[in-house]
């Protein structure tokens, strides 16, 4: 069958969310893989806008007209057009709806999208929202027009960025300015927002892995429309905003592991300071293969420990990945049907046989992608220790990178761990046509018992629902994130329902054993917040008090991270099961104030 024609991928020089020219061919190939598999029929019908509950239709359009006057008509869109399908490479339109929808596509559709160009215009938007107070279903897209790199300081190794700056953009600008000694700590996909990923407490794969721990300085528009700068930025003319995060007095950013404005609905962050990694003087990626499912336990904890002490002592330096064989197969970008036509979950035995034919790593169940940094003699010292410890696992093999072709996925991990943004990670969504994905993301100690407990939860629940899963352990300094992706066909309501039910079960199973999620999809936020229930849900009650104090009208992202304003509570807005709708039953008037 002939390939479907695919429109050109936007370049970074053409669109803030485009790809660098160096990645154009790769992006176009990735886009073709997705669209050539797609069977979804594009809905062409025009839709009436979804008027938010709790606001009169006339009041809604008055507010839209006011925003159009303030921002320009071209920067205010009512969502009445068809919901566009797309992909991650720069041409997706995820600001109107949930493009990876696990519920029906008509759920979570915005009523309008506005595009501010400055902090001052964000203030105007919130002031308008305060006048006809109602649910927060107007999306504020901060990327299209607020995408400036405000500062790169090559001496302090810091930068200051707006929300629309992607990892691609930051990296390319650093290269263009000739700052070869500066590295960007990049996540799996380079097209995301530096600010957005940091606020959602995402990770990169250099030694600066924890993005939130590496931020310094926020500018925030509060729900009242007031602007605040945190840390040293509260001092007029501060020379230290991007180099010292704490300032004086109570610290709104909180400590390095949490923060009032991360994963919250307490304000809109319009500027972010970040540290950049100095070039370590060299780097060398390495890859180990382990043959058996049970090797997971001795790798992470045994009488003679391996990963945990090496990671805590920084012999293992970066946030490395330990993916499962099924994920490695999916990262070829080929659909499941190319390997397996049957129903139910693919077994390890079958996956290992497929991997030996399709991949370049021989027989394995788990892989470990890592990186050593520094001058050659320093790298070799660390690599020798790692090799000695890893080879204590029977059947373990070090794979020589020189034997791997340049298009092998290993080289994508190599680039990412060297601070060079790439885009190959989401090849796995091609597992099914019209692929969507949702993740189970618990945190645990770096111990074998914990790793195996989470693996059994994920594998067992996925088998129960007839789903393949793509798990990878990401090892931090003292903790481990298990990222379990479930891919589904967005046009298959039954598969979506099974995928959601699987997620709900995994989350509850993990919580019972003391494992909590660190971030999640919108439809799972209420459930996950409820698992953090120590002392009669004191954490949630504290968040609710802050929300009601900072945003008495409940205008800003109600329900984000399970935190609902007073006007919504007790009205069935909280999602509690797989058959939930995305809207509740009206809003109240408690807490309303006027500007």
C-alpha positions as CSV (number, residue, x, y, z in Angstrom):
1,X,0.0,0.0,0.0
2,X,1.3,3.4,-0.9
3,X,2.4,5.7,1.9
4,X,0.0,8.6,2.7
5,X,1.2,12.1,1.9
6,X,2.3,13.9,5.0
7,X,2.5,17.6,5.4
8,X,6.0,19.1,6.1
9,X,7.0,19.3,9.8
10,X,7.4,23.0,10.9
11,X,10.9,24.0,11.6
12,X,11.9,25.9,14.8
13,X,12.8,28.9,12.6
14,X,9.1,28.9,11.5
15,X,7.2,28.0,14.6
16,X,8.0,28.1,18.3
17,X,7.1,24.4,18.7
18,X,8.9,23.3,15.5
19,X,11.9,21.1,15.2
20,X,15.5,22.1,14.5
21,X,16.7,21.8,10.9
22,X,19.1,19.1,12.1
23,X,16.1,16.9,13.0
24,X,13.8,17.6,10.1
25,X,14.3,14.3,8.2
26,X,14.0,12.3,11.4
27,X,10.8,14.2,12.4
28,X,9.3,13.7,9.0
29,X,9.9,10.0,9.1
30,X,8.4,9.8,12.6
31,X,5.4,11.7,11.5
32,X,4.9,9.5,8.4
33,X,5.0,6.4,10.6
34,X,2.2,7.7,12.7
35,X,0.0,9.0,9.9
36,X,0.5,5.9,7.7
37,X,-0.8,3.8,10.5
38,X,-3.8,6.0,11.4
39,X,-7.3,4.9,10.6
40,X,-9.1,7.6,12.5
41,X,-11.5,9.6,10.4
42,X,-11.0,13.3,10.9
43,X,-14.2,15.0,12.2
44,X,-14.9,18.0,10.0
45,X,-18.0,19.3,11.7
46,X,-18.1,22.7,13.3
47,X,-19.1,22.6,16.9
48,X,-20.9,25.1,19.2
49,X,-18.5,26.3,21.9
50,X,-18.7,24.6,25.3
51,X,-20.0,27.4,27.5
52,X,-18.6,27.0,31.0
53,X,-20.9,26.0,33.7
54,X,-21.8,28.7,36.1
55,X,-21.6,31.6,33.6
56,X,-24.3,33.0,31.3
57,X,-23.7,32.7,27.6
58,X,-24.0,36.4,27.1
59,X,-21.4,37.0,29.9
60,X,-19.1,34.5,28.3
61,X,-19.1,36.3,24.9
62,X,-18.7,39.7,26.6
63,X,-15.6,38.4,28.2
64,X,-14.3,37.0,24.9
65,X,-15.0,40.3,23.2
66,X,-13.1,42.2,26.0
67,X,-10.1,39.8,25.6
68,X,-10.1,40.3,21.9
69,X,-9.9,44.1,22.4
70,X,-7.1,43.7,24.8
71,X,-5.0,41.0,23.1
72,X,-6.1,41.4,19.5
73,X,-8.7,39.3,17.7
74,X,-6.0,37.1,16.2
75,X,-5.0,36.1,19.7
76,X,-8.4,34.9,20.9
77,X,-10.0,31.8,19.5
78,X,-13.4,30.3,20.3
79,X,-13.2,26.5,20.1
80,X,-15.9,25.8,17.5
81,X,-13.6,24.3,14.8
82,X,-13.1,20.5,14.3
83,X,-10.8,18.9,16.8
84,X,-7.5,18.4,14.9
85,X,-5.5,15.2,15.2
86,X,-1.7,15.5,15.0
87,X,1.5,14.5,16.6
88,X,4.2,15.7,19.0
89,X,6.6,17.1,16.4
90,X,5.3,20.6,16.2
91,X,2.0,20.4,14.3
92,X,-0.2,19.1,17.1
93,X,-2.9,21.3,18.5
94,X,-3.3,20.0,22.1
95,X,-4.5,23.3,23.5
96,X,-8.1,22.8,22.4
97,X,-8.7,19.3,23.8
98,X,-7.0,16.2,25.2
99,X,-5.1,15.0,22.1
100,X,-4.3,11.7,23.9
101,X,-7.8,11.3,25.1
102,X,-8.5,8.3,27.4
103,X,-12.1,9.5,27.8
104,X,-14.3,10.3,24.9
105,X,-12.8,12.9,22.6
106,X,-15.6,15.4,23.4
107,X,-14.6,15.5,27.1
108,X,-12.1,18.1,28.3
109,X,-12.7,20.4,25.3
110,X,-11.9,24.0,26.0
111,X,-14.4,26.8,25.3
112,X,-11.7,29.2,24.0
113,X,-8.0,29.6,23.7
114,X,-6.1,32.9,24.3
115,X,-2.5,33.7,23.4
116,X,-0.9,36.4,25.7
117,X,2.3,38.0,24.6
118,X,3.6,39.2,27.9
119,X,3.2,39.0,31.7
120,X,1.0,42.2,31.5
121,X,-1.4,40.5,29.1
122,X,-1.6,37.5,31.4
123,X,-2.7,39.9,34.1
124,X,-5.4,41.3,31.8
125,X,-6.7,37.8,31.1
126,X,-7.1,37.1,34.8
127,X,-8.7,40.5,35.5
128,X,-11.3,39.7,32.8
129,X,-11.9,36.2,34.3
130,X,-12.5,37.8,37.7
131,X,-15.4,39.9,36.4
132,X,-17.5,37.1,35.1
133,X,-16.3,34.4,37.5
134,X,-16.9,30.8,36.3
135,X,-15.1,27.6,35.6
136,X,-11.6,27.7,34.1
137,X,-12.3,26.3,30.7
138,X,-10.6,29.0,28.7
139,X,-7.1,27.8,27.9
140,X,-4.2,30.3,28.2
141,X,-1.6,29.2,25.7
142,X,1.7,30.7,26.9
143,X,3.8,29.1,24.1
144,X,2.8,30.8,20.9
145,X,3.8,34.4,21.8
146,X,5.7,34.1,25.1
147,X,8.7,32.2,23.8
148,X,11.7,34.4,24.4
149,X,15.0,33.3,25.9
150,X,15.5,36.4,28.1
151,X,19.1,35.6,29.3
152,X,21.9,33.1,28.9
153,X,24.7,33.8,31.4
154,X,27.8,31.8,30.3
155,X,29.7,32.7,33.4
156,X,27.2,31.6,36.0
157,X,25.8,28.8,33.7
158,X,22.2,30.0,34.0
159,X,19.4,31.1,31.8
160,X,16.0,32.9,32.1
161,X,13.2,31.7,29.9
162,X,9.5,32.3,29.1
163,X,7.0,29.4,28.9
164,X,7.2,28.8,25.2
165,X,10.9,28.1,25.1
166,X,11.4,24.5,24.2
167,X,14.5,22.3,24.9
168,X,15.1,22.5,21.2
169,X,15.1,26.2,21.2
170,X,17.3,26.6,24.3
171,X,19.9,24.1,23.0
172,X,20.0,25.7,19.5
173,X,20.4,29.2,20.9
174,X,23.2,28.1,23.2
175,X,25.0,26.6,20.1
176,X,24.3,29.7,18.0
177,X,25.9,31.9,20.7
178,X,29.0,29.7,20.7
179,X,28.7,28.7,24.4
180,X,30.0,25.2,23.8
181,X,30.8,24.8,27.5
182,X,27.0,24.9,28.4
183,X,24.8,21.8,28.4
184,X,21.0,21.6,28.6
185,X,19.6,18.9,30.8
186,X,17.0,17.4,28.4
187,X,14.1,15.0,28.8
188,X,13.2,12.2,26.4
189,X,11.5,14.6,24.0
190,X,13.0,17.9,23.1
191,X,9.8,19.6,21.9
192,X,8.4,20.3,25.4
193,X,8.6,23.5,27.3
194,X,11.6,24.0,29.7
195,X,9.3,25.9,32.1
196,X,6.4,23.5,31.8
197,X,8.5,20.4,32.3
198,X,10.2,21.9,35.3
199,X,6.9,23.0,37.0
200,X,5.6,19.4,36.5
201,X,8.8,18.1,38.2
202,X,10.0,16.3,35.1
203,X,13.6,14.9,34.7
204,X,16.4,15.0,32.2
205,X,19.2,12.5,31.8
206,X,22.5,14.3,32.6
207,X,23.8,14.7,36.1
208,X,21.4,17.6,36.5
209,X,18.5,15.2,36.3
210,X,15.9,16.8,38.6
211,X,14.7,19.9,36.8
212,X,12.8,21.4,39.8
213,X,16.0,21.1,41.9
214,X,17.8,23.0,39.2
215,X,15.5,26.0,39.0
216,X,16.2,29.4,40.6
217,X,13.7,32.2,40.3
218,X,10.1,32.4,39.2
219,X,7.9,35.2,38.1
220,X,4.3,34.4,38.9
221,X,0.9,36.0,38.1
222,X,-1.4,35.3,41.0
223,X,-5.1,34.6,40.4
224,X,-5.8,38.2,41.6
225,X,-3.7,39.5,38.7
226,X,-0.8,40.6,40.9
227,X,2.7,39.7,39.9
228,X,5.2,38.2,42.3
229,X,8.9,37.2,42.0
230,X,10.2,34.5,44.2
231,X,13.6,34.1,46.0
232,X,16.1,36.8,45.3
233,X,13.9,38.2,42.5
234,X,11.8,39.9,45.2
235,X,14.7,42.3,45.7
236,X,14.5,45.2,43.1
237,X,17.5,45.1,40.8
238,X,18.6,41.7,42.2
239,X,21.9,40.4,40.8
240,X,21.3,36.9,42.2
241,X,17.9,35.8,41.0
242,X,19.2,32.9,38.9
243,X,22.0,31.8,41.2
244,X,20.4,31.6,44.7
245,X,16.8,30.4,44.9
246,X,15.8,31.1,48.5
247,X,15.9,34.8,49.2
248,X,14.6,35.8,52.7
249,X,11.7,34.5,54.8
250,X,9.2,31.8,53.9
251,X,10.1,30.4,50.5
252,X,7.1,30.1,48.2
253,X,9.0,27.9,45.8
254,X,9.4,25.6,48.9
255,X,12.3,23.3,49.0
256,X,14.2,21.7,46.1
257,X,11.7,18.7,46.0
258,X,8.4,20.5,46.0
259,X,7.0,24.0,45.5
260,X,3.9,26.1,45.8
261,X,3.8,26.8,42.1
262,X,4.8,23.4,40.8
263,X,2.0,21.1,39.8
264,X,-0.4,23.6,41.3
265,X,-3.2,26.0,40.4
266,X,-2.0,28.9,42.6
267,X,-0.5,31.1,39.9
268,X,0.7,31.3,36.3
269,X,4.5,31.2,36.0
270,X,5.7,33.6,33.2
271,X,9.5,33.4,33.8
272,X,11.7,30.7,35.0
273,X,15.4,30.7,35.9
274,X,17.4,27.5,35.4
275,X,20.9,26.3,35.9
276,X,22.8,25.0,33.0
277,X,25.4,22.2,33.2
278,X,29.0,23.0,32.4
279,X,30.6,20.7,29.9
280,X,32.2,17.9,32.0
281,X,35.2,17.5,29.6
282,X,34.1,14.4,27.9
283,X,31.4,11.6,28.1
284,X,30.9,8.0,27.2
285,X,27.6,6.1,27.0
286,X,27.4,2.4,28.0
287,X,24.8,-0.3,27.7
288,X,24.3,-3.5,29.6
289,X,21.8,-6.3,28.9
290,X,20.4,-8.7,31.5
291,X,18.6,-11.8,30.4
292,X,16.0,-12.6,33.0
293,X,12.9,-10.9,34.5
294,X,14.2,-11.8,38.0
295,X,17.5,-9.9,37.3
296,X,15.6,-6.7,38.3
297,X,15.9,-7.6,42.0
298,X,19.6,-8.2,42.3
299,X,20.3,-5.2,40.1
300,X,18.6,-2.9,42.5
301,X,19.2,-4.7,45.9
302,X,21.0,-7.8,47.0
303,X,23.4,-9.1,49.6
304,X,26.1,-7.4,47.6
305,X,24.3,-4.2,46.4
306,X,24.8,-2.8,42.9
307,X,22.8,0.2,41.6
308,X,21.9,2.0,44.8
309,X,25.4,2.5,46.3
310,X,26.8,3.3,42.9
311,X,24.2,5.9,42.2
312,X,24.3,7.5,45.7
313,X,28.1,7.8,45.4
314,X,27.8,9.2,41.8
315,X,29.7,6.4,40.2
316,X,26.5,6.0,38.2
317,X,26.2,9.7,37.5
318,X,23.1,10.4,35.5
319,X,19.4,9.6,35.6
320,X,19.7,6.3,33.7
321,X,17.0,4.2,32.1
322,X,16.3,0.5,32.8
323,X,13.7,-0.4,30.2
324,X,12.0,-3.8,29.6
325,X,12.3,-5.8,26.4
326,X,8.7,-5.0,25.3
327,X,9.4,-1.3,25.4
328,X,12.6,-1.8,23.5
329,X,10.7,-3.6,20.7
330,X,8.0,-0.8,20.6
331,X,10.7,1.8,20.2
332,X,11.5,0.4,16.8
333,X,8.3,2.3,15.7
334,X,6.7,-0.7,14.2
335,X,3.1,-1.7,15.2
336,X,2.3,-4.7,17.4
337,X,0.7,-6.4,14.4
338,X,4.2,-6.6,12.8
339,X,5.2,-9.0,15.6
340,X,2.1,-10.6,17.1
341,X,-1.4,-11.1,15.9
342,X,-2.9,-12.6,19.1
343,X,-4.9,-11.3,22.0
344,X,-3.8,-10.5,25.5
345,X,-0.4,-9.5,26.8
346,X,2.8,-10.4,25.0
347,X,4.9,-12.8,27.2
348,X,8.5,-12.2,28.1
349,X,9.5,-15.4,26.2
350,X,7.8,-14.1,23.0
351,X,9.3,-10.7,23.4
352,X,12.8,-12.0,23.9
353,X,12.5,-14.1,20.7
354,X,11.3,-11.0,18.8
355,X,14.0,-8.8,20.2
356,X,16.7,-11.3,19.1
357,X,15.5,-10.9,15.5
358,X,14.6,-7.2,15.5
359,X,17.2,-5.6,17.7
360,X,21.0,-5.5,18.1
361,X,21.4,-6.6,21.7
362,X,21.0,-10.3,21.6
363,X,18.9,-12.1,24.3
364,X,17.7,-9.8,27.1
365,X,14.8,-8.8,29.3
366,X,16.2,-5.6,30.8
367,X,18.7,-3.0,29.5
368,X,20.6,-0.4,31.4
369,X,21.5,2.8,29.5
370,X,24.0,4.9,31.3
371,X,26.7,7.6,30.8
372,X,30.1,8.3,32.3
373,X,31.3,11.9,32.3
374,X,34.7,13.7,32.6
375,X,38.2,13.2,31.1
376,X,39.0,9.8,29.7
377,X,41.0,8.5,32.7
378,X,38.2,9.6,35.1
379,X,35.5,7.9,32.9
380,X,37.5,4.7,32.7
381,X,37.9,4.5,36.5
382,X,34.2,4.7,36.9
383,X,33.4,2.4,34.0
384,X,35.6,-0.3,35.4
385,X,33.8,-0.2,38.8
386,X,30.4,-0.3,37.0
387,X,31.5,-3.3,34.8
388,X,32.8,-5.2,37.8
389,X,29.5,-4.8,39.7
390,X,27.1,-5.3,36.8
391,X,28.9,-8.5,35.8
392,X,28.0,-10.1,39.1
393,X,24.6,-10.7,37.5
394,X,24.7,-14.1,35.8
395,X,24.4,-13.7,32.1
396,X,25.0,-9.9,32.1
397,X,26.6,-8.5,29.0
398,X,28.2,-5.2,28.2
399,X,27.2,-4.3,24.6
400,X,30.0,-2.6,22.7
401,X,28.5,0.7,21.2
402,X,30.9,0.3,18.2
403,X,28.8,-2.7,17.1
404,X,25.6,-0.7,16.9
405,X,24.4,1.0,13.8
406,X,24.0,4.8,13.9
407,X,20.2,4.6,13.7
408,X,20.0,2.3,16.8
409,X,18.0,3.7,19.7
410,X,21.2,3.6,21.8
411,X,22.5,6.7,20.0
412,X,19.3,8.6,20.8
413,X,19.9,7.9,24.5
414,X,23.6,8.9,24.0
415,X,22.6,12.3,22.6
416,X,20.0,12.9,25.4
417,X,22.5,12.1,28.2
418,X,24.9,14.5,26.5
419,X,22.3,17.3,26.7
420,X,21.3,17.2,23.0
421,X,17.5,17.1,22.5
422,X,16.0,14.4,20.3
423,X,12.6,13.0,19.4
424,X,12.6,9.2,19.2
425,X,11.0,8.3,22.5
426,X,7.4,8.3,21.3
427,X,8.0,5.7,18.6
428,X,6.1,3.4,21.0
429,X,2.8,5.1,20.3
430,X,2.8,3.3,16.9
431,X,2.1,0.1,18.8
432,X,-1.5,0.6,17.7
433,X,-3.0,2.8,15.0
434,X,-4.2,6.2,16.3
435,X,-2.0,5.6,19.3
436,X,-2.5,7.4,22.6
437,X,-0.6,6.8,25.8
438,X,-1.1,7.1,29.5
439,X,1.4,6.4,32.3
440,X,1.6,4.8,35.8
441,X,4.4,6.6,37.5
442,X,5.1,5.6,41.1
443,X,8.2,6.4,43.1
444,X,10.0,3.9,45.4
445,X,13.4,3.3,47.1
446,X,16.1,1.8,44.9
447,X,15.6,-1.6,46.4
448,X,14.9,-5.0,44.7
449,X,11.9,-5.8,46.8
450,X,10.3,-2.5,45.9
451,X,11.2,-2.8,42.2
452,X,9.7,-6.3,42.0
453,X,6.6,-5.3,44.0
454,X,5.8,-2.5,41.5
455,X,6.7,-4.7,38.5
456,X,4.2,-7.3,39.7
457,X,1.5,-4.7,40.2
458,X,2.0,-3.3,36.8
459,X,2.4,-6.6,35.0
460,X,-0.4,-8.3,36.8
461,X,-3.0,-5.5,36.3
462,X,-2.0,-5.1,32.6
463,X,-2.4,-8.9,32.0
464,X,-5.8,-8.7,33.8
465,X,-7.0,-6.1,31.3
466,X,-5.3,-7.7,28.2
467,X,-2.8,-4.9,27.7
468,X,0.9,-4.7,26.8
469,X,2.9,-2.3,28.9
470,X,6.2,-0.5,28.3
471,X,8.0,-0.1,31.7
472,X,11.2,1.6,32.4
473,X,12.9,2.3,35.7
474,X,14.5,5.8,36.0
475,X,17.1,5.8,38.8
476,X,17.5,9.0,40.7
477,X,20.0,9.6,43.5
478,X,18.0,7.8,46.3
479,X,14.7,7.0,44.6
480,X,13.5,5.2,41.5
481,X,10.7,6.2,39.2
482,X,8.9,3.4,37.5
483,X,7.3,4.8,34.3
484,X,4.8,2.3,32.8
485,X,3.3,3.5,29.5
486,X,0.1,1.9,28.3
487,X,-0.6,2.6,24.6
488,X,-4.1,2.3,23.2
489,X,-6.0,3.0,20.0
490,X,-7.9,6.3,20.7
491,X,-10.7,5.2,18.3
492,X,-11.4,2.0,20.3
493,X,-13.7,2.9,23.2
494,X,-13.3,-0.6,24.7
495,X,-9.5,-0.4,24.7
496,X,-9.6,3.1,26.2
497,X,-11.8,1.9,29.0
498,X,-9.5,-1.1,29.7
499,X,-6.5,1.2,29.7
500,X,-8.1,3.6,32.2
501,X,-9.4,0.7,34.4
502,X,-5.8,-0.7,34.4
503,X,-4.4,2.7,35.5
504,X,-7.0,3.1,38.3
505,X,-6.2,-0.4,39.7
506,X,-2.4,0.1,39.5
507,X,-2.6,3.4,41.4
508,X,-4.7,1.9,44.2
509,X,-2.6,-1.3,44.4
510,X,0.6,0.8,44.7
511,X,-0.8,3.1,47.3
512,X,-1.8,0.2,49.5
513,X,1.9,-0.8,49.5
514,X,3.1,2.7,50.2
515,X,4.0,3.9,46.6
516,X,2.7,7.2,45.3
517,X,2.6,8.7,41.9
518,X,4.8,11.8,41.2
519,X,2.7,13.2,38.2
520,X,-0.2,12.0,36.1
521,X,-2.9,12.6,33.5
522,X,-5.7,15.0,34.2
523,X,-8.3,12.3,34.7
524,X,-6.3,10.6,37.4
525,X,-5.4,13.6,39.5
526,X,-8.2,13.3,42.0
527,X,-7.6,9.6,42.6
528,X,-3.9,10.2,43.2
529,X,-4.4,13.1,45.5
530,X,-6.7,11.0,47.6
531,X,-4.0,8.4,48.1
532,X,-1.9,11.0,49.9
533,X,-4.3,10.7,52.8
534,X,-2.2,10.6,55.9
535,X,-3.8,12.3,58.9
536,X,-7.2,12.7,57.4
537,X,-6.0,14.1,54.1
538,X,-4.3,17.0,55.8
539,X,-2.2,17.7,52.7
540,X,-5.2,18.2,50.5
541,X,-7.0,20.3,53.1
542,X,-3.9,22.5,53.4
543,X,-3.9,22.9,49.6
544,X,-7.6,23.7,49.6
545,X,-7.1,26.5,52.2
546,X,-4.3,28.0,50.1
547,X,-6.5,27.8,47.0
548,X,-9.4,29.5,48.6
549,X,-7.1,32.3,50.0
550,X,-5.2,32.9,46.7
551,X,-8.1,32.3,44.3
552,X,-11.4,32.9,46.1
553,X,-13.3,32.9,42.7
554,X,-11.8,29.6,41.7
555,X,-10.9,30.8,38.2
556,X,-7.5,29.3,37.8
557,X,-7.3,25.6,36.7
558,X,-9.9,24.2,39.1
559,X,-9.1,20.6,39.9
560,X,-5.4,20.7,38.9
561,X,-3.6,18.0,41.0
562,X,-6.9,17.3,42.7
563,X,-7.2,20.7,44.3
564,X,-10.7,22.2,43.8
565,X,-11.9,25.6,44.9
566,X,-14.7,25.9,47.4
567,X,-17.3,26.6,44.6
568,X,-16.8,23.1,43.1
569,X,-16.5,20.9,46.2
570,X,-19.3,18.5,46.8
571,X,-20.7,19.0,43.3
572,X,-19.3,15.8,41.7
573,X,-16.4,17.5,39.9
574,X,-13.9,15.2,41.5
575,X,-13.2,12.1,39.3
576,X,-13.4,8.9,41.1
577,X,-13.7,6.0,38.6
578,X,-13.4,4.8,35.1
579,X,-16.9,5.9,34.0
580,X,-16.5,9.5,35.1
581,X,-17.4,12.6,33.1
582,X,-15.1,15.5,33.0
583,X,-17.7,18.0,34.4
584,X,-19.7,18.1,37.6
585,X,-23.0,19.5,38.5
586,X,-22.8,23.3,38.5
587,X,-20.8,25.7,40.7
588,X,-21.6,27.5,43.8
589,X,-21.2,31.1,44.9
590,X,-19.2,30.7,48.1
591,X,-16.0,32.7,48.2
592,X,-16.8,35.0,45.3
593,X,-15.1,38.4,45.4
594,X,-14.9,41.3,43.0
595,X,-11.9,43.2,41.9
